[in-house]
Amino acid sequence: MWVVEAEGLRKTFVTGWLRPRRREALAGVSLRVAAGSIYGIVGPNGAGKTTLLSILATILTPDSGRATLLGRDLTREPAAIRQRLNLVSGHANFVWSLRVAEILDFYGRLYGLAARARARRVEELLEWCELTPYRAVPYNELSTGLKQRLALAKGLINRPALLLLDEPTVGLDPDMALKVRAQIADLKAREGVTILLCTHYMREAEQLCDRVAFLKRGMILAEGAPADLKRRLHLGDAIRLRMSGPAPDLTGLPGLLQWALRDGELTCTVDEAAARLPGLLALLQAKGVRVQELRVIEPDLEDVFVEYAKPHH
Amino acid sequence: MRSHTIKAGAFFIRNFRMTRRNAFTLFEVLFWPAVGLASVGLLTRFLALDADTTAFVLTGTIALSVVQVCQLDVAYGLLFDVWSKSVKHQFLAPIGVGHLVAGSWAMGAVRGALAFLVMASFGAWAFGFDFFKAGLLPLVLFLLGCLLSAAGVGVLTCILLLLFGYRAEVAAWSLVSMLMVLCGVYYPVDLLPAPLAAAGRLLPLTGILEGFRAGYGFAPATASPWGEGLALGVGYLLAGGFTLHWAARSARRSGMLLRLSE
């Protein structure tokens, strides 16, 4: 079952009165997000990630294209969608002098939660986000990490079926980022929330996402499971060996994409390390090479990102 | 209905909490209105105005202050989010502009009524101004008319914010000055050049002031200033509500909601 089905979403921003400037932010984006999954959207700055998320969050109207969220039409039934969706921004801001519990209470009211249910939900979220000790602290006195946890708590106030996360760990310390990532994974596992995650951090996307879309210049260049994307780009696995003995000639080795020998370290890029390693080791042994150390390095999503960010894509 | 009350109540409670915490709010509600009343009251003494003419001028001063205090609260319903760059979170929630206006206006009505009480008491004590001379019903209608006018002005500020962004926040403080000129706050509207007087007649506060001042012996320019003033106030509020709804849709189209959140 698809929670998000978008087709051909386009958006161009026009600024200026006398000399209007047009900037195309989305140039026909289509995507489908399965229920209960985490779907990542990655891409360079200005790729259109926030624009896409804002359209799906109903705070920006697309120029053309259509989308269905939670079985409702985005343009015809936005109010029904808003009731069951929420957004967490990496650079979230709330009214400066309201206290943590008051901010959650305010948004609970906006979602129409009655007094008792609202109080219960606020307490649950304070506890889950480890904010209970800070409940009476004004927003402008919170650290960046606490602000981010509050943003996450606010995003869950209405028990959303679809949660949009716009760079939720940006600017956080590594330990705080780890905590937030664990909470995101927990949301999917425990509550079955469908999550759309925009991120700059490839490791985050690789750890959390079932599928990832690469957005560039307002278009999706590639989409799939992280492992599929790596395979699709033929980035290959790197096998690094520290060796001694005569310099081998590996030309013609099946599955070999490239190789280099420098200062006693042989680096071979092969299509699939597990399949090619035995043949490589046998060849080296036959040529009298002694292998002292061996490492296999699989490409990560960052390599995929770098590849797609290149101008020819 | 319960859900609507909760949603509108969000803005009422938030404005209340912000008011309670901000010492400068006392300046808005008490200090500036009192300073304005004292200055104008002393001017009436200097000019040796009679009691009814003094009442004419002080009525305008008090009306203007009540409108200013109340309309600020309506504008704060959006301005707090604009200043804290959280506008998108407000519009992401399943609320309508009616919730924003109703909740923040209710808090504005409380603050406006408080400002009125303070100024009326101060006016009576310092300048012998009898606010009950016109009668209780005109007094209630006067306050209602001021608060209705304030709702219209606050909604207009919100509309301008959604259409023009940060540049329009100045409207929260400047729109009331337009009323001061056009509505005959310190003088009868007929003193204005004809086109401005005609424009003044289209504003609800003009009728409200004329209706109330009739109780002090100043004949209104029209047969039913109360009816005209209140009808215009309700009409503008409804029209403002629809325009605000349109402005919110426009802000979603233009990306203004995002720009106001960056």
Interface residues (C-beta under 8 A of the other chain):
Chain A: F13 V14 T50 S54 A57 T58 I59 L60 T61 A79 A80 R82 Q83 L85 N86 L87 S89 A92 N93 F94 V95 W96 S97 L98 E102 D105 F106 Y107 R109 L110 Y111 G112 L113 A114 Y139 K154
Chain B: R2 S3 I6 K7 G9 A10 I13 R14 R17 M18 R21 N22 F80 D81 W83 S84 K85 S86 K88 H89 Q90 F91 L92 A93 P94 I95 H99 R249 R252 R253 S254 G255 L257 L258 S261
